[in-house]
Amino acid sequence: MTLQGRIMAADRAGLGFLGLIFGGVTAAVMLVACTVVLGHIDGRFQLETQSAQVTADVVAQ
């Protein structure tokens, strides 16, 4: 697209700021994931729940 003869493009400052935000979010997600994995390895976190045994009596009539 052109606007008065110029090609529209994103500016470097805006893209740099957007990259900084995405990089920060990525780092936060990685930190949380590593914390959960290390906690699970150490035994502090239990990701799977114990399955409960369910029984029922069937009465035939």
N, C-alpha and C positions, 0 to 999 in steps of 0.2 A: 504494500500500500504506500502511496505517496501522499504527503501533506505539503502542498505548495512547492512541489519539486524536490522535497527531501524524503529520504527513506526513514520510516519510523523504526526505531530500535530501542531496546532497553538500555538504560545508562549503567555504567559500571558501578557506581555507588549503590544504586538500588539492588543490583544483583549481588554485590558483595555483602550488603546488609542481610538480604534473604539467605545467602549461604551461611552467614554467621548464625542466624536463627536456626536453620536446619542442622547445622553442625552442633549447636548447643543442645538441641532436642535429642540428636543422635547420641551424644555423649551421656546425657542423663539416662536414656534408655539402656545404654550399655552398662552404666554404673549400677543401675537397679538390677539388671539381669545377672551381673557378676556377683552382686551381694546375695541374691536369691540362690544362685548355684553354690556359692561357698557356704552359705548357711545350711543348705541341704546336705552338702558333703560332710560338714561338721556335725550334723545331727540336730541342729537347733530348729530347723524347719522340717515339717513333714508335709510333703506335697500330696501324697496319696492318703486317703482316709481308710481306716480299717473297715472291711466289709462286715456287716452284721448278718448273722445267720437268722433267717426268717423261717419259722415253721408254722404249720397250720394243721389242725385236725379236721379231717373230712368225715362228716357224719352222713352215711347213706340212709335214705328213708324210702 
